[in-house]
Amino acid sequence: MGEDMIKVGIIGVSGYTGVELARILSNCPNVDLKVVTSRQYDGQPLSTVFPSLKNITDIICENLSVSDLVKRADFFFTAVPHKTAMAIVPDLLEAGKKVVDLSADFRLNDAGTYEKWYQPHTAKKYLNEAVYGLPEIYRNSIKNARLVANPGCYPTSVILGLAPLLKAGKINPSTIVVDSKSGASGAGRAANTATLFCEVSEGFKAYNVGVHRHTPEMEQEINKLCGSEVNVSFTPHLLPMSRGILSTIYATLDQPAGDDEIHGLYSDFYKNDFFVRLNDIGFYPATQFVRGSNFCDIGIKTDSRTNRVVVLSAIDNIVKGAAGQAVQNMNLMCGLNETQGLEAIALFP
């Protein structure tokens, strides 16, 4: 490995996000994956835990203290549950490391809001420093950050879907309704009765109606974009498939507008964003067209009868909704080409 290689570690490699990070990073020419951690699989080759990585990496899973970890790498992805992350990230930062955290622990700017939706926060002093890791909105801030809070999967699809309308003041933010559907991998890899095959297959259901923890994250970013305080109606659903999110977003237009005007607004807003693809008028995104990729596909339709606009946004929840976006952030933080390692085309069919 060359001296200019970035020494990278993944803390919490045994989940879907962790293995996706390992897969993507293996395609990054400037990255040297030096350490991956897992208590459950300590001492086992990562390629034994995940045979998809056989002949791709020979790295061994380890269960290490932070003091040992900081000796092994300069850049870390913390792919651990909320609460666990806030106990690890401060020590990494104090050791001079850069971090992309994939938990919810540093996404919310207000500690009180975090504690209302999650649990007590033990690393509050880092909340103001953490940069929300949505490159299409915060690219310049991410470039100079040492701590990036990787967005949630649902918020990624929703914020990218709404940003052009909110920035231009084209909609009434208080009328936003979000209806999202996700594949079962969004619930994580741990055993859970609700995501067993027989519980999910041949079914379709809503969950956490009105109380999903991604709601305050959406509201925080929507409020920043529109400059006012609004609440969002958000209902997530579970689909009988492994990957993908499709969000259908409704809002009332401030002034009547047609498809051409709104389409032009989106086209201009995302003209420099490789990973956001705008569908032609009359065509709409689908999860199978982004599966395995870091793209977010967006389609829009204005409804003159109701004076509403409908925005449809599709992502792969494990890639653009998690690991892919995390690597996109790493690229920016390390001065690399933003698309490095992320050029994979969607797997279709």
Order of alpha helices (4+ residues) and beta strands (2+ residues): beta-alpha-beta-alpha-beta-alpha-beta-alpha-beta-alpha-beta-alpha-beta-alpha-beta-alpha-beta-alpha-beta-beta-alpha-beta-beta-beta-alpha
